[in-house]
Amino acid sequence: MSLLGMLQQSVEMYKNKIAISETNRMVTYGELNALSNQYYDWLEEKGVSVNDIVAIELERSIEAIAAMIAILKHGAAYTVINKDYPETRKEYMRQTLDIKITIESVFEVDHQRMEEWSGVTRTEDQMCYVIFTSGTTSLPKAVGIPDSGVVRLLHEDRLGWDAAKTISHISPLEFDASIIEIWGGLLSGMTIALLSKTEVLNIYLVEKRIQQEIDIMWITSSLFNFWVDKKPEMFKKLSHVIVGGEQLSLSHVEKVLPFTKVINGYGPTENTVFTTLDVMEGSVDEIAIGTPIFGTEVYIVNEQGEMSNEGELYAAGEGVALGYLGNPEKTMESFISWNGLPVYKTGDLVRVNADGRIIYMGRKDTQVKINGYRIDLQEIESTVKSLGISNCHAFVQDKKIYLAVTTRQENIASQLKRLLPIYMIPSKIAYVSELPLTGNGKTDTKTLYEHYFITKTKRLIRILQRYLNADITEQTNLFEFAIDSITIWEIAREINHSFHSDLSFFDIIENPTVNEITKMLGEEYDAAYNL
């Protein structure tokens, strides 16, 4: 059955059942359909056509989901533009996809339209949505996903779809985990429990919503670790928790297994959310990404391009994306023909263990070269965790390895020297109370580096350079640049925000050099070398 056919069936079967519940309001399947009909009419007035791409610039909400449905009913595809993105990124997205229509309006439900169903007939290879990759090493790429990629997820029994259950919706709409939460929920007749940004940031509010209604939850590995460190029993009401986005931590999984089942969901955006799954119950001695999901085939290919038990993972089947829109060169690099099959090269290195499950070994791009040595950052993290460190993050900046740890322990560097070659020992190790997360729930490497691995002086210079647009030193006097009082206020505000300080307008005027301002910020803090 097609994506729209499955959705129409849910609307007809569960018309009076709650489709989406927010903290203070909810809509039934019938009401959600009525709301989507209002967006449908609005799009028709704007002249949307089959195969157009329509942007949604709304917060995670009932209205945003109704807008998605309306777009699909028109035979078009949607993409989400986060309201908080810089205008330059928004414009890049609009230009890349040639977007002419953006939905920003909010309608109220017209209950007279609950029975209506308007919509074209969609094909399984028609584009459903576009998600932009993170773009950490280059400009973000626009990944076009077909209807077939989404529908195949509903045939995967291990995900536990059940119309009697409720699934959470906590992922940003521009993150592909939202596909599981929204379409997995609606196409299987489930209720979607939508948590606000405020709720997601408060573990006690999350636990309250779990107790009230949630049965299944999808969360990123970093957020999972964060919550587990604080309260692993919060998951006990869930039938299972699906974790992914980054490599799982064995110690965190072990803490949760007494309370619920954990599913490791592995997969790049380019193969529609999940490629493989591994279900963990009772006890586990190794983290695996498991076996392929319904409608997906995987191949492990060595450097000679041959099938192997260890090598790069290739994905094929119904979930493979249509390519990178507007970027034929990158598409040809990653979406290739291998042994006559169309496949996506994931860039992930894996091996098969004794029981046939796939083990994730790391990414090709986490294998960095420093001073001529090839280093896998995830090998460093695994070794650090073997010392009893609950969580950590290794990264490279300026050709140096840095390590953040969440457990205070003496002489970490000395212990690592007994376990790792000297070229893999981090240049600096810093204790952090918790790893900062990005809006997508992944570890925020940029924030880690700027707050824990560079001196206050360097951090301060970076702030000032943004306002002065010039190279400055510790002795540079800010008034050499003829700055006005408004700029001084802005500088004081940003310094206070970054350093949790309380400098005033007059503090900056009376101490206008980097060196003087640094002294007012208190004792210098450097990442420790000998933790």
Secondary structure as UniProt FT lines:
FT   HELIX           3..13
FT   TURN            14..16
FT   STRAND          18..21
FT   STRAND          26..28
FT   HELIX           29..46
FT   TURN            50..51
FT   STRAND          53..56
FT   HELIX           62..73
FT   TURN            74..75
FT   STRAND          77..80
FT   TURN            83..84
FT   HELIX           87..97
FT   STRAND          102..103
FT   HELIX           111..113
FT   TURN            114..115
FT   TURN            124..125
FT   STRAND          127..132
FT   STRAND          142..146
FT   HELIX           147..153
FT   TURN            154..155
FT   HELIX           157..159
FT   TURN            163..164
FT   STRAND          166..169
FT   TURN            173..174
FT   HELIX           177..179
FT   HELIX           180..184
FT   HELIX           185..187
FT   TURN            188..189
FT   STRAND          191..194
FT   HELIX           197..200
FT   HELIX           203..212
FT   STRAND          216..220
FT   HELIX           221..230
FT   HELIX           232..235
FT   TURN            236..237
FT   STRAND          240..244
FT   HELIX           250..256
FT   TURN            257..259
FT   STRAND          261..266
FT   HELIX           269..271
FT   STRAND          276..280
FT   STRAND          290..292
FT   TURN            294..295
FT   STRAND          296..301
FT   TURN            303..304
FT   STRAND          310..317
FT   TURN            318..319
FT   STRAND          323..324
FT   TURN            325..326
FT   HELIX           328..334
FT   STRAND          335..338
FT   TURN            339..340
FT   STRAND          341..352
FT   TURN            354..355
FT   STRAND          358..363
FT   HELIX           364..366
FT   STRAND          367..370
FT   TURN            371..372
FT   STRAND          373..376
FT   HELIX           377..385
FT   TURN            386..388
FT   STRAND          392..397
FT   TURN            398..399
FT   STRAND          400..405
FT   TURN            410..411
FT   HELIX           412..417
FT   TURN            418..419
FT   HELIX           422..424
FT   STRAND          428..431
FT   TURN            439..440
FT   HELIX           445..448
FT   HELIX           449..453
FT   HELIX           456..468
FT   TURN            474..475
FT   HELIX           478..481
FT   HELIX           485..499
FT   HELIX           505..510
FT   HELIX           514..520
//
